[in-house]
Amino acid sequence: MSCDLYEAAIMEYLDGELTLSEEQKLKVHLERCASCREILSTHKKQHAVLRALPLFAPREDFTHRVIKQIHRKKDALYLKRVLFFLLLPLILGITVIYLGLPQVVLGVSFTTVYAVNGIKMLVTVTSNWMETAFLWLGIGKKIASGLYWVQGIIFKIIMEVFNWHFLGFFVIVLMFVGTFFLAKILPQYEQS
């Protein structure tokens, strides 16, 4: 065997991890190899010095401090997630109001606003906000008549949202848009 394999065996010998047969093979090799005997004596001196050192004892509150740091990091991560999910609807609601309100109140259509940039939108808001409201009510009536079996559930959800959610308007708008897309995707059924 090469001496490289015996160097690892020397470390295991000093740690008391060798079996009896492996220890006998190492002793036979040490009788023949001077370099391995020198390595053994060097490692014995290092082990003696390390054993003479006092054991390090952590402070009494070490465990408490580590657990406290772990909880502090978890709490900070939780707080960031909660703030993100609380602020996201607020930011989206403000964005929707900021982008949508001037077009409806001032009577500016989307096509007029975006025609300056060379883009023409497919959806156009009418020039009068009352006409826009009636248009949306007409679309809502068509959707509700096509999905009459969902009306009771939607009404209950709308009431709960208005009662409990601080951005109920935004959630209702999202529900309305989702229902609109559902009505477009699902096959149309005639009421008889």
Backbone as ProteinMPNN parsed JSONL, in Angstrom:
{"seq_chain_A": "MSCDLYEAAIMEYLDGELTLSEEQKLKVHLERCASCREILSTHKKQHAVLRALPLFAPREDFTHRVIKQIHRKKDALYLKRVLFFLLLPLILGITVIYLGLPQVVLGVSFTTVYAVNGIKMLVTVTSNWMETAFLWLGIGKKIASGLYWVQGIIFKIIMEVFNWHFLGFFVIVLMFVGTFFLAKILPQYEQS", "coords_chain_A": {"N_chain_A": [[0.831, -1.181, 0.0], [0.349, 2.328, -0.589], [1.903, 5.205, 0.937], [0.168, 7.336, 1.164], [-2.368, 6.316, 1.693], [-1.924, 5.321, 4.197], [-1.517, 7.608, 5.673], [-4.056, 8.683, 6.124], [-4.99, 6.588, 7.649], [-3.378, 6.866, 9.873], [-4.413, 9.173, 11.087], [-6.936, 8.211, 11.781], [-6.139, 6.255, 13.551], [-5.069, 7.762, 15.66], [-7.407, 8.947, 16.505], [-8.713, 6.788, 17.454], [-10.298, 5.125, 15.863], [-9.758, 2.919, 14.31], [-10.032, -0.516, 13.339], [-9.045, -3.614, 14.925], [-7.531, -5.277, 13.191], [-6.832, -3.453, 11.17], [-5.309, -1.699, 12.647], [-3.124, -3.337, 13.311], [-2.001, -3.746, 10.734], [-1.211, -1.118, 10.224], [0.747, -0.714, 12.217], [2.693, -2.553, 11.402], [3.42, -1.387, 8.98], [4.44, 1.046, 9.915], [6.765, 0.213, 11.193], [8.399, -0.304, 9.037], [8.423, 2.064, 7.479], [9.914, 5.151, 7.538], [9.098, 7.793, 7.032], [6.36, 7.753, 7.536], [6.408, 7.196, 10.256], [7.45, 9.573, 11.18], [5.405, 11.32, 10.456], [3.408, 10.316, 12.127], [4.476, 10.922, 14.667], [4.483, 13.723, 14.528], [1.729, 14.27, 14.295], [0.895, 13.219, 16.736], [2.051, 15.03, 18.528], [0.609, 17.336, 17.787], [-1.993, 16.556, 18.484], [-1.638, 16.318, 21.25], [-1.156, 18.984, 21.965], [-3.583, 20.153, 21.197], [-5.361, 18.819, 22.896], [-4.545, 19.831, 25.299], [-5.486, 22.382, 25.334], [-7.964, 24.583, 26.722], [-11.425, 23.712, 26.884], [-13.828, 25.223, 24.825], [-16.483, 27.027, 25.983], [-19.724, 27.978, 25.322], [-21.509, 31.083, 25.896], [-23.98, 31.439, 28.483], [-26.453, 32.341, 27.532], [-26.431, 31.72, 24.874], [-27.904, 29.854, 23.26], [-30.454, 30.906, 23.547], [-30.097, 33.423, 22.338], [-29.51, 32.687, 19.672], [-31.889, 31.391, 18.887], [-33.597, 33.548, 19.17], [-32.611, 35.269, 17.16], [-33.217, 33.726, 14.902], [-36.027, 33.706, 15.026], [-36.446, 36.446, 14.75], [-35.574, 36.908, 12.124], [-37.424, 35.3, 10.745], [-39.785, 36.622, 11.477], [-39.352, 39.121, 10.285], [-39.321, 38.407, 7.582], [-41.933, 37.424, 7.355], [-43.352, 39.769, 7.935], [-42.606, 41.353, 5.746], [-43.828, 39.91, 3.675], [-46.534, 40.1, 4.423], [-46.919, 42.892, 4.355], [-46.442, 43.302, 1.638], [-48.599, 41.898, 0.446], [-50.689, 43.329, 1.564], [-50.289, 45.906, 0.64], [-50.241, 45.626, -2.115], [-52.939, 45.33, -3.296], [-53.828, 47.906, -2.67], [-52.053, 49.586, -4.078], [-52.545, 48.682, -6.69], [-55.277, 49.336, -6.847], [-55.188, 52.162, -6.6], [-53.75, 52.685, -8.907], [-55.537, 51.768, -10.886], [-57.672, 53.532, -10.451], [-56.361, 55.973, -10.893], [-55.582, 55.72, -13.584], [-58.008, 55.129, -14.854], [-60.061, 56.889, -14.002], [-59.764, 59.649, -15.01], [-60.415, 59.3, -17.735], [-63.09, 58.497, -17.696], [-64.486, 60.475, -16.132], [-63.668, 62.94, -17.278], [-64.41, 62.515, -19.844], [-62.759, 61.533, -21.852], [-61.763, 59.411, -24.401], [-60.267, 56.129, -24.625], [-59.154, 55.627, -27.108], [-58.626, 58.138, -28.084], [-56.699, 59.066, -26.295], [-54.56, 57.252, -26.663], [-54.096, 57.451, -29.352], [-52.282, 59.362, -29.916], [-49.806, 58.252, -29.495], [-49.726, 56.519, -31.566], [-51.026, 54.144, -31.248], [-53.893, 52.213, -31.37], [-56.578, 51.431, -29.418], [-58.776, 48.651, -28.822], [-60.951, 48.831, -27.167], [-63.213, 51.345, -26.416], [-64.026, 54.096, -24.478], [-67.025, 55.786, -23.965], [-67.924, 59.253, -24.609], [-69.449, 60.378, -22.621], [-70.026, 60.01, -19.208], [-72.324, 58.94, -18.141], [-73.412, 57.514, -20.282], [-71.456, 55.601, -20.476], [-71.79, 54.253, -18.038], [-74.37, 53.163, -18.409], [-73.807, 51.542, -20.594], [-72.062, 49.642, -19.434], [-73.834, 48.574, -17.592], [-75.626, 47.359, -19.331], [-73.965, 45.418, -20.491], [-73.43, 43.97, -18.195], [-76.009, 43.007, -17.629], [-76.41, 41.272, -19.786], [-74.419, 39.408, -19.274], [-75.229, 38.46, -16.767], [-77.7, 37.345, -17.439], [-76.876, 35.295, -19.084], [-75.448, 33.736, -17.368], [-77.177, 32.813, -15.292], [-77.353, 30.945, -13.249], [-75.281, 31.486, -11.571], [-75.794, 33.8, -10.302], [-76.83, 34.055, -7.642], [-74.674, 33.227, -6.046], [-72.717, 35.089, -6.785], [-73.928, 37.453, -5.875], [-73.922, 37.033, -3.079], [-71.15, 36.925, -2.621], [-70.421, 39.505, -3.422], [-71.737, 41.06, -1.477], [-70.4, 40.198, 0.861], [-67.807, 41.053, 0.282], [-68.127, 43.856, 0.139], [-68.833, 44.28, 2.762], [-66.603, 43.445, 4.297], [-64.066, 43.904, 3.096], [-61.583, 46.352, 2.594], [-60.93, 47.398, 0.151], [-63.121, 46.96, -1.529], [-64.31, 47.824, -3.896], [-62.328, 47.517, -5.847], [-61.947, 44.758, -5.828], [-64.474, 43.907, -6.644], [-64.536, 44.948, -9.213], [-62.526, 43.387, -10.385], [-63.764, 40.884, -10.134], [-65.96, 41.305, -11.782], [-64.74, 41.667, -14.269], [-63.564, 39.157, -14.521], [-65.888, 37.565, -14.599], [-66.959, 38.53, -16.948], [-65.058, 37.646, -18.825], [-65.394, 34.917, -18.422], [-67.976, 34.631, -19.411], [-67.492, 35.097, -22.067], [-65.828, 33.004, -22.711], [-67.144, 30.604, -21.974], [-69.671, 28.535, -23.505], [-72.497, 30.108, -24.994], [-75.727, 30.132, -23.602], [-79.116, 29.997, -24.318], [-81.841, 31.483, -22.677], [-84.836, 29.914, -21.892]], "CA_chain_A": [[0.0, 0.0, 0.0], [1.129, 3.566, -0.621], [1.907, 5.948, 2.206], [-0.983, 8.247, 1.212], [-3.465, 5.623, 2.36], [-1.575, 5.157, 5.614], [-1.651, 8.903, 6.364], [-5.437, 8.74, 6.611], [-5.106, 5.582, 8.706], [-2.704, 7.423, 11.062], [-5.377, 10.066, 11.735], [-7.967, 7.363, 12.38], [-5.487, 5.577, 14.68], [-5.001, 8.717, 16.765], [-8.773, 9.194, 16.979], [-9.227, 5.537, 18.003], [-11.37, 4.648, 14.99], [-9.318, 1.767, 13.516], [-10.312, -1.853, 13.865], [-7.835, -4.283, 15.406], [-6.729, -5.745, 12.047], [-6.273, -2.269, 10.496], [-4.26, -1.183, 13.526], [-1.957, -4.22, 13.143], [-1.395, -3.424, 9.437], [-0.55, 0.188, 10.347], [1.965, -0.884, 13.015], [3.676, -3.226, 10.543], [3.898, -0.4, 8.01], [5.24, 2.051, 10.619], [8.083, -0.366, 11.461], [9.189, -0.268, 7.802], [8.432, 3.368, 6.808], [10.377, 6.225, 8.422], [8.315, 9.023, 6.816], [5.079, 7.59, 8.222], [6.676, 7.329, 11.688], [7.611, 11.009, 11.421], [4.054, 11.9, 10.381], [2.718, 9.896, 13.337], [4.976, 11.698, 15.813], [4.007, 15.105, 14.363], [0.3, 14.298, 14.618], [0.752, 12.991, 18.181], [2.34, 16.314, 19.183], [-0.523, 18.234, 17.536], [-3.108, 16.086, 19.306], [-1.34, 16.65, 22.647], [-1.357, 20.43, 22.128], [-5.017, 20.428, 21.108], [-6.025, 18.303, 24.091], [-4.151, 20.667, 26.429], [-6.251, 23.63, 25.285], [-9.236, 24.503, 27.452], [-12.603, 23.576, 26.041], [-14.609, 26.441, 24.642], [-17.858, 26.916, 26.467], [-20.497, 29.147, 24.893], [-22.167, 31.821, 26.972], [-25.202, 30.788, 28.949], [-27.609, 32.759, 26.741], [-26.131, 31.5, 23.455], [-29.043, 29.201, 22.604], [-31.557, 31.871, 23.528], [-29.798, 34.455, 21.33], [-29.633, 32.098, 18.334], [-33.319, 31.205, 18.619], [-34.171, 34.884, 19.01], [-32.24, 35.749, 15.825], [-33.992, 32.961, 13.916], [-37.4, 34.217, 15.048], [-36.428, 37.812, 14.23], [-35.503, 36.815, 10.66], [-38.709, 34.787, 10.269], [-40.78, 37.681, 11.638], [-39.1, 40.143, 9.265], [-39.781, 37.859, 6.305], [-43.394, 37.391, 7.417], [-43.82, 41.15, 7.849], [-42.444, 41.789, 4.358], [-44.87, 39.264, 2.871], [-47.829, 40.672, 4.777], [-46.965, 44.245, 3.807], [-46.565, 43.211, 0.186], [-49.953, 41.506, 0.075], [-51.615, 44.376, 1.959], [-50.085, 47.095, -0.18], [-50.457, 45.343, -3.533], [-54.262, 45.772, -3.751], [-53.911, 49.354, -2.551], [-51.319, 50.168, -5.206], [-53.298, 48.376, -7.905], [-56.502, 50.137, -6.831], [-54.827, 53.544, -6.917], [-53.37, 52.717, -10.322], [-56.763, 51.666, -11.691], [-58.4, 54.797, -10.325], [-55.573, 57.03, -11.535], [-55.61, 55.566, -15.039], [-59.351, 55.023, -15.394], [-60.953, 57.969, -13.62], [-59.788, 60.805, -15.92], [-61.071, 58.984, -18.993], [-64.53, 58.426, -17.5], [-65.01, 61.749, -15.645], [-63.401, 64.018, -18.222], [-64.984, 62.177, -21.13], [-61.72, 61.255, -22.836], [-61.803, 57.995, -24.746], [-58.962, 55.486, -24.694], [-58.593, 55.752, -28.457], [-58.101, 59.498, -28.218], [-55.483, 59.176, -25.492], [-53.48, 56.45, -27.209], [-53.865, 57.734, -30.764], [-51.1, 60.221, -29.986], [-48.645, 57.376, -29.569], [-49.831, 55.663, -32.731], [-51.641, 52.88, -30.876], [-55.344, 52.315, -31.292], [-57.122, 50.396, -28.562], [-60.025, 48.057, -29.285], [-62.013, 49.26, -26.267], [-63.357, 52.797, -26.402], [-64.959, 54.606, -23.488], [-67.802, 56.851, -24.598], [-67.566, 60.588, -24.144], [-70.277, 60.769, -21.5], [-69.89, 58.983, -18.181], [-73.618, 58.275, -17.98], [-73.515, 56.518, -21.342], [-70.536, 54.526, -20.101], [-72.418, 53.471, -16.968], [-75.451, 52.364, -18.998], [-73.179, 50.513, -21.424], [-71.588, 48.59, -18.547], [-75.007, 47.895, -17.04], [-76.14, 46.483, -20.386], [-73.065, 44.266, -20.575], [-73.663, 43.197, -16.976], [-77.286, 42.3, -17.762], [-76.205, 40.164, -20.717], [-73.621, 38.386, -18.585], [-76.051, 37.867, -15.713], [-78.723, 36.484, -18.026], [-76.21, 34.109, -19.615], [-74.94, 32.94, -16.244], [-78.181, 32.994, -14.25], [-77.141, 29.996, -12.153], [-74.207, 31.988, -10.714], [-76.195, 35.09, -9.75], [-76.95, 34.004, -6.185], [-73.33, 33.144, -5.468], [-72.041, 36.374, -7.007], [-74.524, 38.444, -4.989], [-73.409, 36.794, -1.728], [-69.735, 37.317, -2.585], [-70.364, 40.968, -3.485], [-72.124, 41.59, -0.171], [-69.314, 39.929, 1.794], [-66.667, 41.911, -0.045], [-68.431, 45.222, 0.554], [-68.904, 44.337, 4.218], [-65.374, 43.125, 5.005], [-62.809, 44.25, 2.426], [-61.422, 47.8, 2.488], [-60.858, 47.754, -1.267], [-64.181, 46.18, -2.143], [-64.545, 48.264, -5.276], [-61.318, 46.915, -6.712], [-62.219, 43.325, -5.916], [-65.681, 43.743, -7.45], [-64.153, 45.184, -10.609], [-61.831, 42.183, -10.841], [-64.754, 39.819, -10.287], [-66.772, 41.618, -12.959], [-63.924, 41.373, -15.448], [-63.453, 37.706, -14.604], [-67.173, 37.041, -15.054], [-67.083, 38.909, -18.36], [-64.25, 36.719, -19.611], [-66.049, 33.615, -18.346], [-69.114, 34.642, -20.327], [-66.965, 35.025, -23.424], [-65.194, 31.703, -22.921], [-68.142, 29.535, -21.891], [-70.666, 28.609, -24.588], [-73.686, 30.892, -24.651], [-76.967, 29.37, -23.478], [-80.333, 30.801, -24.445], [-82.831, 31.232, -21.644], [-86.125, 29.608, -22.514]], "C_chain_A": [[0.872, 1.24, 0.0], [0.978, 4.294, 0.706], [0.729, 6.913, 2.313], [-2.163, 7.602, 1.937], [-3.191, 5.47, 3.852], [-1.66, 6.477, 6.367], [-3.065, 9.065, 6.909], [-5.633, 7.75, 7.752], [-4.445, 6.067, 9.992], [-3.666, 8.329, 11.821], [-6.476, 9.257, 12.433], [-7.414, 6.627, 13.607], [-5.441, 6.5, 15.894], [-6.387, 9.022, 17.34], [-9.406, 7.94, 17.576], [-10.343, 4.928, 17.171], [-10.982, 3.424, 14.159], [-9.76, 0.465, 14.176], [-8.978, -2.495, 14.256], [-6.953, -4.739, 14.245], [-6.098, -4.561, 11.306], [-5.138, -1.673, 11.319], [-2.988, -2.026, 13.41], [-1.246, -3.934, 11.822], [-0.644, -2.101, 9.507], [0.75, 0.06, 11.137], [3.063, -1.573, 12.211], [4.262, -2.228, 9.553], [4.794, 0.642, 8.689], [6.64, 1.525, 10.951], [8.978, -0.267, 10.236], [9.385, 1.147, 7.251], [8.79, 4.476, 7.795], [9.53, 7.485, 8.261], [6.956, 8.937, 7.52], [5.255, 7.677, 9.737], [6.816, 8.799, 12.05], [6.246, 11.712, 11.397], [3.268, 11.556, 11.643], [3.174, 10.712, 14.535], [4.509, 13.154, 15.73], [2.534, 15.214, 14.754], [0.055, 14.053, 16.105], [1.008, 14.277, 18.95], [1.174, 17.288, 19.005], [-1.736, 17.837, 18.378], [-2.889, 16.446, 20.768], [-1.58, 18.133, 22.906], [-2.85, 20.761, 22.113], [-5.771, 19.941, 22.339], [-5.699, 19.152, 25.314], [-4.935, 21.981, 26.462], [-7.54, 23.488, 26.079], [-10.402, 24.41, 26.459], [-13.357, 24.898, 25.985], [-16.028, 26.181, 25.116], [-18.625, 28.161, 26.014], [-21.151, 29.825, 26.091], [-23.496, 31.158, 27.309], [-26.412, 31.129, 28.081], [-27.411, 32.536, 25.24], [-27.328, 30.906, 22.709], [-30.214, 30.166, 22.481], [-31.334, 32.942, 22.456], [-29.952, 33.914, 19.913], [-31.105, 31.918, 17.963], [-34.002, 32.551, 18.395], [-33.844, 35.465, 17.631], [-33.021, 35.02, 14.737], [-35.419, 33.492, 13.852], [-37.47, 35.633, 14.488], [-36.381, 37.8, 12.701], [-36.819, 36.307, 10.087], [-39.789, 35.861, 10.364], [-40.604, 38.772, 10.596], [-39.577, 39.667, 7.9], [-41.304, 37.823, 6.256], [-43.97, 38.795, 7.266], [-43.705, 41.68, 6.428], [-43.528, 41.185, 3.478], [-46.238, 39.877, 3.148], [-47.96, 42.075, 4.203], [-47.129, 44.221, 2.299], [-48.001, 42.899, -0.208], [-51.003, 42.505, 0.55], [-51.499, 45.596, 1.055], [-50.355, 46.856, -1.651], [-51.862, 45.729, -3.995], [-54.426, 47.285, -3.683], [-53.236, 50.033, -3.734], [-52.059, 49.91, -6.512], [-54.589, 49.183, -7.977], [-56.24, 51.589, -7.179], [-54.456, 53.668, -8.385], [-54.596, 52.661, -11.217], [-57.538, 52.97, -11.642], [-57.664, 55.908, -11.057], [-55.648, 56.939, -13.055], [-57.024, 55.599, -15.604], [-60.246, 56.205, -15.124], [-60.921, 59.153, -14.579], [-60.522, 60.51, -17.222], [-62.59, 58.996, -18.827], [-65.095, 59.792, -17.117], [-64.829, 62.859, -16.668], [-63.931, 63.714, -19.613], [-63.955, 61.943, -22.212], [-61.769, 59.774, -23.146], [-60.39, 57.44, -24.796], [-58.335, 55.677, -26.065], [-58.01, 57.132, -28.672], [-56.774, 59.623, -27.479], [-54.328, 58.448, -26.166], [-53.224, 56.682, -28.687], [-52.636, 58.615, -30.944], [-49.851, 59.374, -30.147], [-48.706, 56.425, -30.757], [-50.445, 54.312, -32.443], [-53.138, 53.1, -30.79], [-55.871, 51.126, -30.504], [-58.429, 49.877, -29.142], [-61.205, 48.518, -28.439], [-62.04, 50.774, -26.244], [-64.388, 53.164, -25.344], [-65.71, 55.75, -24.147], [-67.494, 58.184, -23.949], [-68.364, 61.017, -22.927], [-70.229, 59.659, -20.458], [-71.207, 58.269, -17.916], [-73.808, 57.197, -19.046], [-72.623, 55.318, -21.028], [-71.16, 53.632, -19.035], [-73.53, 52.593, -17.527], [-74.905, 51.251, -19.887], [-72.719, 49.341, -20.565], [-72.756, 47.843, -17.912], [-75.613, 46.94, -18.063], [-75.292, 45.234, -20.543], [-73.274, 43.357, -19.368], [-74.949, 42.4, -17.044], [-77.14, 41.102, -18.688], [-75.438, 39.027, -20.042], [-74.469, 37.674, -17.539], [-77.117, 36.955, -16.295], [-78.108, 35.212, -18.604], [-75.72, 33.185, -18.526], [-75.9, 33.04, -15.062], [-77.961, 32.079, -13.058], [-76.06, 30.468, -11.187], [-74.641, 33.23, -9.95], [-76.268, 35.09, -8.227], [-75.599, 33.986, -5.499], [-72.617, 34.478, -5.606], [-72.598, 37.428, -6.067], [-74.01, 38.271, -3.561], [-71.951, 37.226, -1.604], [-69.61, 38.833, -2.592], [-70.71, 41.565, -2.129], [-71.024, 41.366, 0.868], [-68.128, 40.848, 1.544], [-66.932, 43.332, 0.402], [-68.477, 45.346, 2.068], [-67.541, 44.213, 4.886], [-64.102, 43.651, 4.365], [-62.706, 45.752, 2.219], [-61.261, 48.267, 1.052], [-61.895, 46.949, -2.047], [-64.43, 46.546, -3.592], [-63.592, 47.572, -6.23], [-61.584, 45.427, -6.899], [-63.446, 43.072, -6.786], [-65.368, 43.96, -8.922], [-63.438, 43.959, -11.163], [-62.803, 41.022, -11.039], [-65.598, 40.046, -11.538], [-66.01, 41.288, -14.232], [-63.779, 39.862, -15.62], [-64.741, 37.065, -15.089], [-67.38, 37.336, -16.53], [-66.291, 37.946, -19.234], [-64.819, 35.299, -19.566], [-67.206, 33.539, -19.328], [-68.648, 34.549, -21.773], [-66.408, 33.634, -23.726], [-66.223, 30.579, -22.946], [-69.119, 29.649, -23.052], [-71.915, 29.343, -24.105], [-74.914, 29.986, -24.636], [-78.139, 30.333, -23.548], [-81.249, 30.446, -23.287], [-84.159, 30.949, -22.316], [-87.269, 29.914, -21.579]], "O_chain_A": [[1.99, 1.226, 0.515], [0.059, 4.035, 1.483], [0.325, 7.274, 3.419], [-2.868, 8.261, 2.701], [-4.112, 5.488, 4.668], [-1.855, 6.474, 7.583], [-3.249, 9.532, 8.032], [-6.353, 8.033, 8.709], [-4.895, 5.722, 11.084], [-3.736, 8.272, 13.049], [-6.889, 9.59, 13.545], [-8.134, 6.405, 14.58], [-5.735, 6.082, 17.015], [-6.517, 9.32, 18.527], [-10.5, 8.003, 18.138], [-11.24, 4.283, 17.715], [-11.797, 2.936, 13.376], [-9.849, 0.364, 15.399], [-7.912, -1.965, 13.943], [-5.733, -4.597, 14.318], [-4.954, -4.652, 10.862], [-4.138, -1.204, 10.775], [-1.886, -1.477, 13.411], [-0.017, -3.884, 11.786], [0.432, -1.965, 8.925], [1.755, 0.665, 10.765], [4.235, -1.214, 12.326], [5.469, -2.226, 9.314], [5.792, 1.072, 8.11], [7.598, 2.297, 10.987], [10.196, -0.157, 10.374], [10.405, 1.417, 6.618], [8.068, 4.714, 8.764], [9.266, 8.178, 9.244], [6.46, 9.938, 8.039], [4.37, 8.17, 10.436], [6.353, 9.227, 13.108], [5.974, 12.587, 12.219], [2.545, 12.399, 12.174], [2.348, 11.149, 15.336], [4.175, 13.754, 16.752], [2.141, 16.143, 15.46], [-0.882, 14.609, 16.678], [0.293, 14.593, 19.901], [0.79, 17.982, 19.947], [-2.424, 18.701, 18.923], [-3.83, 16.836, 21.459], [-2.139, 18.504, 23.938], [-3.321, 21.557, 22.925], [-6.723, 20.587, 22.777], [-6.48, 19.194, 26.264], [-5.032, 22.619, 27.511], [-8.141, 22.415, 26.114], [-10.356, 24.958, 25.358], [-13.495, 25.593, 26.992], [-16.679, 25.227, 24.69], [-18.205, 29.282, 26.301], [-21.322, 29.225, 27.152], [-24.054, 30.409, 26.507], [-27.303, 30.297, 27.911], [-28.143, 33.101, 24.427], [-27.714, 31.401, 21.65], [-30.876, 30.234, 21.446], [-32.269, 33.323, 21.752], [-30.473, 34.61, 19.042], [-31.516, 32.256, 16.852], [-34.876, 32.679, 17.537], [-34.702, 36.085, 17.002], [-33.441, 35.636, 13.757], [-35.962, 33.705, 12.768], [-38.444, 35.987, 13.824], [-37.069, 38.589, 12.053], [-37.288, 36.81, 9.066], [-40.61, 36.004, 9.458], [-41.588, 39.297, 10.075], [-40.172, 40.436, 7.145], [-41.901, 38.154, 5.232], [-44.956, 38.994, 6.556], [-44.6, 42.378, 5.951], [-44.089, 41.874, 2.625], [-47.007, 40.141, 2.223], [-48.993, 42.416, 3.628], [-47.871, 45.029, 1.74], [-48.563, 43.55, -1.089], [-52.104, 42.536, 0.0], [-52.5, 46.241, 0.744], [-50.672, 47.8, -2.374], [-51.981, 46.409, -5.014], [-55.085, 47.88, -4.536], [-53.796, 50.956, -4.324], [-52.189, 50.807, -7.345], [-54.958, 49.665, -9.048], [-56.979, 52.186, -7.961], [-54.811, 54.651, -9.035], [-54.695, 53.408, -12.19], [-58.008, 53.459, -12.669], [-58.283, 56.699, -11.768], [-55.763, 57.958, -13.736], [-57.22, 56.055, -16.731], [-61.118, 56.509, -15.938], [-61.991, 59.638, -14.944], [-61.189, 61.394, -17.76], [-63.305, 59.454, -19.718], [-66.081, 60.233, -17.708], [-65.751, 63.641, -16.898], [-63.9, 64.586, -20.482], [-64.253, 62.137, -23.391], [-61.814, 58.957, -22.226], [-59.428, 58.185, -24.986], [-57.124, 55.866, -26.177], [-57.005, 57.283, -29.367], [-55.83, 60.223, -27.993], [-53.221, 58.983, -26.23], [-52.245, 56.171, -29.231], [-52.018, 58.613, -32.009], [-48.932, 59.756, -30.871], [-47.807, 55.6, -30.927], [-50.399, 53.419, -33.288], [-53.592, 54.078, -30.196], [-55.646, 49.971, -30.867], [-59.113, 50.592, -29.874], [-62.331, 48.589, -28.93], [-61.004, 51.415, -26.071], [-65.488, 52.612, -25.318], [-65.106, 56.591, -24.812], [-66.884, 58.246, -22.881], [-67.963, 61.965, -22.252], [-70.378, 58.486, -20.8], [-71.206, 57.108, -17.508], [-74.3, 56.106, -18.757], [-72.99, 54.17, -21.282], [-71.072, 52.407, -19.113], [-73.634, 51.419, -17.172], [-75.463, 50.155, -19.934], [-72.95, 48.183, -20.913], [-72.689, 46.63, -17.715], [-76.06, 45.847, -17.714], [-75.815, 44.132, -20.706], [-73.294, 42.133, -19.495], [-75.002, 41.259, -16.584], [-77.683, 40.032, -18.411], [-75.758, 37.851, -20.213], [-74.439, 36.449, -17.431], [-77.416, 35.906, -15.723], [-78.752, 34.162, -18.613], [-75.59, 31.98, -18.74], [-75.472, 33.323, -13.943], [-78.359, 32.426, -11.945], [-75.929, 29.914, -10.096], [-73.936, 33.673, -9.043], [-75.81, 36.038, -7.589], [-75.402, 34.654, -4.485], [-71.984, 34.95, -4.661], [-71.837, 38.221, -5.512], [-73.693, 39.26, -2.899], [-71.56, 37.823, -0.601], [-68.795, 39.394, -1.86], [-70.035, 42.489, -1.677], [-70.747, 42.256, 1.673], [-67.518, 41.358, 2.484], [-66.053, 43.963, 0.988], [-68.187, 46.415, 2.605], [-67.326, 44.811, 5.94], [-63.114, 43.829, 5.077], [-63.647, 46.369, 1.719], [-61.446, 49.453, 0.776], [-61.594, 46.342, -3.075], [-64.725, 45.682, -4.418], [-63.995, 47.097, -7.292], [-61.457, 44.902, -8.005], [-63.462, 42.129, -7.577], [-65.876, 43.24, -9.781], [-63.711, 43.537, -12.287], [-62.68, 40.264, -12.001], [-65.913, 39.103, -12.263], [-66.563, 40.701, -15.162], [-63.862, 39.35, -16.737], [-64.71, 36.134, -15.893], [-67.906, 36.508, -17.274], [-66.787, 37.481, -20.26], [-64.738, 34.563, -20.55], [-67.403, 32.523, -19.996], [-69.345, 33.979, -22.613], [-66.505, 33.148, -24.853], [-66.188, 29.712, -23.819], [-69.371, 30.753, -23.536], [-72.327, 29.207, -22.953], [-75.113, 29.176, -25.542], [-78.132, 31.376, -22.893], [-81.421, 29.275, -22.949], [-84.562, 31.679, -23.221], [-88.43, 29.717, -21.938]]}, "name": "protein", "num_of_chains": 1, "seq": "MSCDLYEAAIMEYLDGELTLSEEQKLKVHLERCASCREILSTHKKQHAVLRALPLFAPREDFTHRVIKQIHRKKDALYLKRVLFFLLLPLILGITVIYLGLPQVVLGVSFTTVYAVNGIKMLVTVTSNWMETAFLWLGIGKKIASGLYWVQGIIFKIIMEVFNWHFLGFFVIVLMFVGTFFLAKILPQYEQS"}
